[in-house]
Amino acid sequence: MTYTEESIRASVKADEARFLAPWREGRPEGYTPGPQMRDLLCIGAWLREELTRSGVSDDERRKQERLFNSFSRGREDLFRLAAEILNHTVRLDGQPV
């Protein structure tokens, strides 16, 4: 499986409410993050789940999450960044590299 920007966008958007639920705790009702922050939060949560599901070790998962968080500051397209990270971390058959 090759991760694409479009496939990640579809997966993240489908579970957006679930990914944002922990972030919304303790915030005023109706408060929502801006589009870039929403994408950052949701993609980060999705990436963690996908790396865990793919069998990547905890150390490697944390390393890839740090890369995502670091590189996301200078990137416009966070979905493409997540695809690049996953495609370099998980083999085509879904197993860790």
N, C-alpha and C positions, 0 to 999 in steps of 0.2 A: 504494500500500500504506500502510495506517495501522498503526502499531505499537501494540499493546495490552499491558497488563500481563500478560495471560494468554499471549499469543504469545511474549513475551520470556521469561517464566518457563519455558515449555516448551522453548524453544531453549537456554536456559542450563542447565537441569537435564539435558538430553540430553548436554551436553558438559562437565558439571561436573568429572569426573575430569581431563580434559585441561586445563581452565582452572586447576585447583589444582596440577597437577604441578610447575610452576616454583616455586611457593610452598613446596611440601613439601621441595624440595632442601635438604639441610643440617639438616633438623629431625629429631628422634627418630622412629623408626618408630612408627606408630600415633597420632602426634600429629595432631589435627585441630582446625581453628578452630571457634569457636562459630558458630551459625547466622547471626547478623548479619554477622560477619566473612567467613564463607564466601560469603554473597550479595554482599557488597561486592567481594570479589576476583573472583568469577566474572562478575558483571555488568560490572565494569570491563573485564575482558579481552574479554568478548563485545561491549561497546560499541565498543571500539577496532577489533575485526574488522569489525563492521557499518558503522562510519563509513568505514573503508578500502574495504570492498567497494562501498559506495555512491558512491565517487568523490569524497568530500569531501577538500579539500586538507589537507596535513599541518598547516598552521597552524590551520585551522578544526577539525580533529580534536583537536588539542591543547587548543584553547579549550574545546571541548565536554567533553573529559575533565576539564579543570580545574573546569568548572561542576558536573559530576557529583560529583567528589570534594568540592567545597566544599559543595554542597547536601545531599549524603548525610549529613552530620553532624547535620542537623536534621530528617531525614525518616525516617519509619518504613518506608514502602513504597518500597524502592529500585527495584523493577520498574516502578512507575508513574513514578518520576522518570526512568528511562532512556527510557520511552516518550515522555514529554513532551519530553525533549531531542531524541530522534530525529525526532519529528513536527514539531518546529520547525526542524530542520536539513535534512531530506531531504524532497523533494516526493513526492507520491503516486505518481509514476511511477518512483520509486527514484533520481532524479537529485538532486544537491545543490541547495539553494536558491540 
